[in-house]
Amino acid sequence: MKVEILTTPGCSNCSVVERMLDDMKIPYNVIDVTEKPEYLEKYPIYTAPGIVIDDKLEFTGVPKKQELERKLS
């Protein structure tokens, strides 16, 4: 399973999602969309973070922990 967090500089909600994934011991990559705008073409998010699981945009913003766990299990 591949998990990516699409983030922007100074995104406090992104840290919340990173902590959730750390607590669940799920490895992830953080992608700054200001440095890699091609990600915005593939995943048009209007709110950071965007959470991409196996190349599919599953969430924008902070999901409920239970919903995130369900998608990852």
C-alpha angles and dihedrals in degrees: 000000000000119000123188129181114208106211143173128213113283095011106159094185089057090062090052091055092045090053091049091052091045090053089051090047091236115152115227143170122233114219120192103212091200087065095038107036090168086079090062090055091053096038111026101203121174096185126045133259106051114187115210118191117188092343094309123111102235104167142015117198122005114327124207108268092240092054091049091048090050092053091048098047 
